[in-house]
Amino acid sequence: MTERFEYKGRWWVPDNPDDEVAGLIKYSPESGITLELIGQFKPNKDKKMPGNGSPTIINGYASNHKLFTLIDCHISLYQPEPNLPITNYHCSSMICGRECFASKSEIRFREIVVSIQYLNDWVQLNSGFRVDYQLGKSDCKIEYNKPSPISLKVGANCDLSMFPCVSFPAIITGNKATIEQNVYFGITQGNSTGYDTLIDKVHCFKHLLLLLLQRSPALLTITFYKSRKPDIHDGFEYFYWQSLNSQSEKHLNPHDMLLDYRTIESDFVRLTTNWFSTYKSMLNVYIPLIHSFSKNLNLSDRYLNICRAIEALGRHCGAPVILNSKSKKSKSQVVKAIVFLYTQYKDSMDQMLSINYILRFAWKVTKYRNVITHANPITSKLDKDYHKIHDMVEQLRAFLTIAVLRYHGVSSEALNHGLNRSFVYSYLQMKKRVAK
């Protein structure tokens, strides 16, 4: 999904397959999917043009010799010229392969295979190439020892795996050839499953990876298969718009991540199964946490999102009411959540955070939250407190990340080791050393 393309083709709606219209399908990571028709589809039985109002599915056959299914298409431009009308559609996603689908209910698969940015660096399934070469001989033998995949079950009928594949050029030109290993992520279902369910499970794993890396990875390629042991030519490619990270961040070393796979290998099965089993019930924690990593979010909204996530996690974990206190501040839900979570995971929190008195820290968090929530954008002095708010955002993100990972089963030993060697929270480590 990182490469832009456009193909000419003929297009129709499933309700009227004989009404074909010529057009151009365009895709780019920046603008998503657009279909430009030279003409228009005939109105449906309700005398409405398809895509004018409720979304529709559009099928097509393009010049790359593949069939397309365009999903949730809306009219974005219509020029009703008498001789040559122009109709443009914006589509939320599309699938291309050896067949097309007439409705969403028909789009069902058994397996999804995804290339995820940073996954190869995170897993580090390193193996070796053995090169057999002797001076004076005309041939050179290269052997590749493929590492074993990482596999586990996440539910009765769902298997998750991370497996390496090697790629090399089919035609070698010049005097250099690059052989590269990449790790792919796959989910296999026992029965045919709706494509959107498989995509949701991929996003679930992507968000776990985000927490471990502390940066948002992009989905680089998505391929569906109908059988458990498919042929490579039986795949259906899936495209949709998403924000892609800079290619300068393509490769990471272990110090650029919070936790790599080797650090949490003994905890990985427990962490992943817990994450998948509780994901839907804890979206009120994960959605604001995930949004806090968005580069398009301003600092104040990032702060508020993290506070909401901490508050929700506290409720989910059953943070008790603070007794023997007449202060209204100590009865705040955020205060209760911070005090409870800190008490539960103090050994890991103290690796990064300089908290001498947790209740005072919690009050400070609430104070900033109230100021940001009720600030007048015209007269606000928040810009003068930028560094203070930035400092609190860094602390709260570390606080929340530690609490979520420990809650889902990462051991204190593994997490503390990752916290101490990672550069992710170097800002907080520096502040802690200065405070001492």
Secondary structure, DSSP 4 states (H G I P E B T S, - for coil): --S-EEEEEEEEETTEEEEEEEEEEEEETTTEEEEEEES-PPP-TTS--TTSSS-EEEEEEETTS-EEEEEEEEEEEEE--SSS-EEEEEEEEEEEES---SSGGG-EEEEEEEEETTHHHHH-----EEEE--TT-S--EEEE-PPPPEEEESSTTEEEEEEEEEE--SS--TT----EEEEEEEEEEEEEEEHHHHHHHHHHHHHHHHHHHTSPPPEEEEEEESSSS--GGG-EEEEE--PPPPGGGS---GGGSS--TTTTGGGHHHHHHHHHHHTGGGHHHHHHHHHTT-TTS-HHHHHHHHHHHHHHHHHHHTPPPPPS---SGGGSHHHHHHHHHHHHTHHHHHHH---S-HHHHHHHHHHHHHHHHT--TTT--GGGGHHHHHHHHHHHHHHHHHHHHHHTT--HHHHHHHHHH-STTHHHHHHHHHH-
